[in-house]
Amino acid sequence: MPTRLPNETPARKPGSMEIDPSGEGVAIEETRRLIASSKVEGTPVFNRAGEQLGAVYNFMVDKISGQVAYVVMSFGGFLGIGESYHPLPWRALTYDTGLGGYVVDIDKDRLADAPRYGADEDPFRDDEYGARVDAYYRIAPTS
């Protein structure tokens, strides 16, 4: 699957397993197809109208497949107080290089009714929570 990312300068030879070719102890954070989680966290999330809804807080990775299942978007609050977290199915987001962030096809009103949780909650302990998130965003479950 081709990407629409700007050209980049290779940091190592193609096919090399070398993590840090400079020897300075800094891991490579981005390639043409891959990006480190630390670079995704904090990335803005927009709706189709270009309004910023929140930012990527973290993402949830399926332990078995190794695939990203959900991006958890932080929304509202001030300095972490009153902030809520909205899991968005990874497949519901696209990256827009012009906006410099992810775009999800949802408006603020629908987001207000979307599955969410607070800082003191851990809804993913419930095995059915992900299915409810997928159903809300009308995303077919993966097999």
C-alpha positions as protocol buffer text, in pm:
chain_id: "A"
residue {
  index: 1
  type: MET
  ca { x: 0 y: 0 z: 0 }
}
residue {
  index: 2
  type: PRO
  ca { x: 167 y: 325 z: -108 }
}
residue {
  index: 3
  type: THR
  ca { x: 187 y: 618 z: 129 }
}
residue {
  index: 4
  type: ARG
  ca { x: 144 y: 986 z: 54 }
}
residue {
  index: 5
  type: LEU
  ca { x: 422 y: 1105 z: 277 }
}
residue {
  index: 6
  type: PRO
  ca { x: 688 y: 1351 z: 169 }
}
residue {
  index: 7
  type: ASN
  ca { x: 1020 y: 1207 z: 59 }
}
residue {
  index: 8
  type: GLU
  ca { x: 1258 y: 1131 z: 339 }
}
residue {
  index: 9
  type: THR
  ca { x: 1628 y: 1070 z: 367 }
}
residue {
  index: 10
  type: PRO
  ca { x: 1710 y: 708 z: 452 }
}
residue {
  index: 11
  type: ALA
  ca { x: 1893 y: 677 z: 782 }
}
residue {
  index: 12
  type: ARG
  ca { x: 2020 y: 326 z: 709 }
}
residue {
  index: 13
  type: LYS
  ca { x: 2068 y: 86 z: 421 }
}
residue {
  index: 14
  type: PRO
  ca { x: 1745 y: -81 z: 301 }
}
residue {
  index: 15
  type: GLY
  ca { x: 1700 y: -419 z: 466 }
}
residue {
  index: 16
  type: SER
  ca { x: 1943 y: -339 z: 746 }
}
residue {
  index: 17
  type: MET
  ca { x: 1839 y: -446 z: 1094 }
}
residue {
  index: 18
  type: GLU
  ca { x: 2057 y: -174 z: 1242 }
}
residue {
  index: 19
  type: ILE
  ca { x: 1851 y: 32 z: 1486 }
}
residue {
  index: 20
  type: ASP
  ca { x: 2083 y: 328 z: 1525 }
}
residue {
  index: 21
  type: PRO
  ca { x: 2328 y: 365 z: 1238 }
}
residue {
  index: 22
  type: SER
  ca { x: 2474 y: 684 z: 1391 }
}
residue {
  index: 23
  type: GLY
  ca { x: 2576 y: 503 z: 1709 }
}
residue {
  index: 24
  type: GLU
  ca { x: 2436 y: 792 z: 1915 }
}
residue {
  index: 25
  type: GLY
  ca { x: 2180 y: 580 z: 2099 }
}
residue {
  index: 26
  type: VAL
  ca { x: 1872 y: 732 z: 1934 }
}
residue {
  index: 27
  type: ALA
  ca { x: 1627 y: 488 z: 1775 }
}
residue {
  index: 28
  type: ILE
  ca { x: 1492 y: 563 z: 1430 }
}
residue {
  index: 29
  type: GLU
  ca { x: 1147 y: 714 z: 1481 }
}
residue {
  index: 30
  type: GLU
  ca { x: 1008 y: 711 z: 1130 }
}
residue {
  index: 31
  type: THR
  ca { x: 1048 y: 541 z: 796 }
}
residue {
  index: 32
  type: ARG
  ca { x: 840 y: 572 z: 483 }
}
residue {
  index: 33
  type: ARG
  ca { x: 583 y: 319 z: 614 }
}
residue {
  index: 34
  type: LEU
  ca { x: 646 y: 302 z: 991 }
}
residue {
  index: 35
  type: ILE
  ca { x: 629 y: 553 z: 1272 }
}
residue {
  index: 36
  type: ALA
  ca { x: 721 y: 524 z: 1640 }
}
residue {
  index: 37
  type: SER
  ca { x: 437 y: 546 z: 1890 }
}
residue {
  index: 38
  type: SER
  ca { x: 607 y: 845 z: 2054 }
}
residue {
  index: 39
  type: LYS
  ca { x: 560 y: 1042 z: 1731 }
}
residue {
  index: 40
  type: VAL
  ca { x: 191 y: 948 z: 1701 }
}
residue {
  index: 41
  type: GLU
  ca { x: 100 y: 1046 z: 2057 }
}
residue {
  index: 42
  type: GLY
  ca { x: -6 y: 1410 z: 2063 }
}
residue {
  index: 43
  type: THR
  ca { x: -95 y: 1419 z: 1693 }
}
residue {
  index: 44
  type: PRO
  ca { x: -415 y: 1621 z: 1636 }
}
residue {
  index: 45
  type: VAL
  ca { x: -739 y: 1448 z: 1535 }
}
residue {
  index: 46
  type: PHE
  ca { x: -975 y: 1642 z: 1308 }
}
residue {
  index: 47
  type: ASN
  ca { x: -1321 y: 1587 z: 1169 }
}
residue {
  index: 48
  type: ARG
  ca { x: -1396 y: 1611 z: 795 }
}
residue {
  index: 49
  type: ALA
  ca { x: -1471 y: 1984 z: 834 }
}
residue {
  index: 50
  type: GLY
  ca { x: -1114 y: 2040 z: 955 }
}
residue {
  index: 51
  type: GLU
  ca { x: -1216 y: 2113 z: 1317 }
}
residue {
  index: 52
  type: GLN
  ca { x: -976 y: 1973 z: 1573 }
}
residue {
  index: 53
  type: LEU
  ca { x: -1158 y: 1725 z: 1797 }
}
residue {
  index: 54
  type: GLY
  ca { x: -869 y: 1628 z: 2021 }
}
residue {
  index: 55
  type: ALA
  ca { x: -529 y: 1463 z: 2005 }
}
residue {
  index: 56
  type: VAL
  ca { x: -396 y: 1108 z: 2008 }
}
residue {
  index: 57
  type: TYR
  ca { x: -337 y: 1012 z: 2371 }
}
residue {
  index: 58
  type: ASN
  ca { x: -217 y: 659 z: 2298 }
}
residue {
  index: 59
  type: PHE
  ca { x: -324 y: 355 z: 2105 }
}
residue {
  index: 60
  type: MET
  ca { x: -424 y: 3 z: 2187 }
}
residue {
  index: 61
  type: VAL
  ca { x: -240 y: -281 z: 2012 }
}
residue {
  index: 62
  type: ASP
  ca { x: -388 y: -629 z: 1974 }
}
residue {
  index: 63
  type: LYS
  ca { x: -146 y: -861 z: 2156 }
}
residue {
  index: 64
  type: ILE
  ca { x: -209 y: -1152 z: 1920 }
}
residue {
  index: 65
  type: SER
  ca { x: -206 y: -985 z: 1577 }
}
residue {
  index: 66
  type: GLY
  ca { x: 26 y: -698 z: 1668 }
}
residue {
  index: 67
  type: GLN
  ca { x: -207 y: -459 z: 1484 }
}
residue {
  index: 68
  type: VAL
  ca { x: -326 y: -124 z: 1620 }
}
residue {
  index: 69
  type: ALA
  ca { x: -692 y: -170 z: 1711 }
}
residue {
  index: 70
  type: TYR
  ca { x: -784 y: 168 z: 1861 }
}
residue {
  index: 71
  type: VAL
  ca { x: -645 y: 517 z: 1887 }
}
residue {
  index: 72
  type: VAL
  ca { x: -740 y: 672 z: 2218 }
}
residue {
  index: 73
  type: MET
  ca { x: -811 y: 1040 z: 2163 }
}
residue {
  index: 74
  type: SER
  ca { x: -798 y: 1286 z: 2451 }
}
residue {
  index: 75
  type: PHE
  ca { x: -1080 y: 1537 z: 2441 }
}
residue {
  index: 76
  type: GLY
  ca { x: -1163 y: 1844 z: 2647 }
}
residue {
  index: 77
  type: GLY
  ca { x: -1041 y: 1926 z: 2992 }
}
residue {
  index: 78
  type: PHE
  ca { x: -759 y: 2152 z: 3100 }
}
residue {
  index: 79
  type: LEU
  ca { x: -416 y: 2028 z: 3209 }
}
residue {
  index: 80
  type: GLY
  ca { x: -555 y: 1674 z: 3229 }
}
residue {
  index: 81
  type: ILE
  ca { x: -847 y: 1773 z: 3456 }
}
residue {
  index: 82
  type: GLY
  ca { x: -1191 y: 1688 z: 3319 }
}
residue {
  index: 83
  type: GLU
  ca { x: -1036 y: 1525 z: 3015 }
}
residue {
  index: 84
  type: SER
  ca { x: -1218 y: 1232 z: 2860 }
}
residue {
  index: 85
  type: TYR
  ca { x: -1079 y: 962 z: 2636 }
}
residue {
  index: 86
  type: HIS
  ca { x: -1250 y: 841 z: 2321 }
}
residue {
  index: 87
  type: PRO
  ca { x: -1133 y: 517 z: 2161 }
}
residue {
  index: 88
  type: LEU
  ca { x: -1154 y: 542 z: 1784 }
}
residue {
  index: 89
  type: PRO
  ca { x: -1112 y: 235 z: 1564 }
}
residue {
  index: 90
  type: TRP
  ca { x: -778 y: 269 z: 1387 }
}
residue {
  index: 91
  type: ARG
  ca { x: -947 y: 180 z: 1058 }
}
residue {
  index: 92
  type: ALA
  ca { x: -1178 y: 482 z: 1098 }
}
residue {
  index: 93
  type: LEU
  ca { x: -887 y: 728 z: 1075 }
}
residue {
  index: 94
  type: THR
  ca { x: -691 y: 855 z: 778 }
}
residue {
  index: 95
  type: TYR
  ca { x: -381 y: 1071 z: 788 }
}
residue {
  index: 96
  type: ASP
  ca { x: -399 y: 1411 z: 618 }
}
residue {
  index: 97
  type: THR
  ca { x: -55 y: 1556 z: 540 }
}
residue {
  index: 98
  type: GLY
  ca { x: -207 y: 1902 z: 480 }
}
residue {
  index: 99
  type: LEU
  ca { x: -359 y: 1912 z: 828 }
}
residue {
  index: 100
  type: GLY
  ca { x: -68 y: 1729 z: 988 }
}
residue {
  index: 101
  type: GLY
  ca { x: -306 y: 1500 z: 1172 }
}
residue {
  index: 102
  type: TYR
  ca { x: -558 y: 1220 z: 1158 }
}
residue {
  index: 103
  type: VAL
  ca { x: -909 y: 1269 z: 1024 }
}
residue {
  index: 104
  type: VAL
  ca { x: -1216 y: 1080 z: 1142 }
}
residue {
  index: 105
  type: ASP
  ca { x: -1559 y: 1108 z: 981 }
}
residue {
  index: 106
  type: ILE
  ca { x: -1753 y: 1230 z: 1286 }
}
residue {
  index: 107
  type: ASP
  ca { x: -1881 y: 1566 z: 1399 }
}
residue {
  index: 108
  type: LYS
  ca { x: -1858 y: 1710 z: 1750 }
}
residue {
  index: 109
  type: ASP
  ca { x: -2224 y: 1632 z: 1828 }
}
residue {
  index: 110
  type: ARG
  ca { x: -2187 y: 1264 z: 1743 }
}
residue {
  index: 111
  type: LEU
  ca { x: -1856 y: 1252 z: 1931 }
}
residue {
  index: 112
  type: ALA
  ca { x: -2036 y: 1375 z: 2244 }
}
residue {
  index: 113
  type: ASP
  ca { x: -2245 y: 1054 z: 2239 }
}
residue {
  index: 114
  type: ALA
  ca { x: -1955 y: 823 z: 2146 }
}
residue {
  index: 115
  type: PRO
  ca { x: -1810 y: 566 z: 2385 }
}
residue {
  index: 116
  type: ARG
  ca { x: -1565 y: 735 z: 2620 }
}
residue {
  index: 117
  type: TYR
  ca { x: -1413 y: 701 z: 2962 }
}
residue {
  index: 118
  type: GLY
  ca { x: -1241 y: 908 z: 3229 }
}
residue {
  index: 119
  type: ALA
  ca { x: -887 y: 902 z: 3363 }
}
residue {
  index: 120
  type: ASP
  ca { x: -977 y: 666 z: 3649 }
}
residue {
  index: 121
  type: GLU
  ca { x: -1154 y: 410 z: 3430 }
}
residue {
  index: 122
  type: ASP
  ca { x: -1029 y: 109 z: 3234 }
}
residue {
  index: 123
  type: PRO
  ca { x: -1313 y: 6 z: 3002 }
}
residue {
  index: 124
  type: PHE
  ca { x: -1099 y: -231 z: 2796 }
}
residue {
  index: 125
  type: ARG
  ca { x: -1108 y: -475 z: 3089 }
}
residue {
  index: 126
  type: ASP
  ca { x: -1455 y: -558 z: 2955 }
}
residue {
  index: 127
  type: ASP
  ca { x: -1402 y: -783 z: 2652 }
}
residue {
  index: 128
  type: GLU
  ca { x: -1718 y: -646 z: 2488 }
}
residue {
  index: 129
  type: TYR
  ca { x: -1615 y: -279 z: 2509 }
}
residue {
  index: 130
  type: GLY
  ca { x: -1423 y: -290 z: 2180 }
}
residue {
  index: 131
  type: ALA
  ca { x: -1723 y: -444 z: 2005 }
}
residue {
  index: 132
  type: ARG
  ca { x: -1942 y: -156 z: 2129 }
}
residue {
  index: 133
  type: VAL
  ca { x: -1689 y: 98 z: 2002 }
}
residue {
  index: 134
  type: ASP
  ca { x: -1676 y: -73 z: 1662 }
}
residue {
  index: 135
  type: ALA
  ca { x: -2056 y: -85 z: 1645 }
}
residue {
  index: 136
  type: TYR
  ca { x: -2084 y: 286 z: 1727 }
}
residue {
  index: 137
  type: TYR
  ca { x: -1849 y: 379 z: 1444 }
}
residue {
  index: 138
  type: ARG
  ca { x: -2000 y: 110 z: 1218 }
}
residue {
  index: 139
  type: ILE
  ca { x: -1668 y: -69 z: 1177 }
}
residue {
  index: 140
  type: ALA
  ca { x: -1686 y: -440 z: 1092 }
}
residue {
  index: 141
  type: PRO
  ca { x: -1488 y: -654 z: 1337 }
}
residue {
  index: 142
  type: THR
  ca { x: -1166 y: -806 z: 1210 }
}
residue {
  index: 143
  type: SER
  ca { x: -1129 y: -1181 z: 1213 }
}
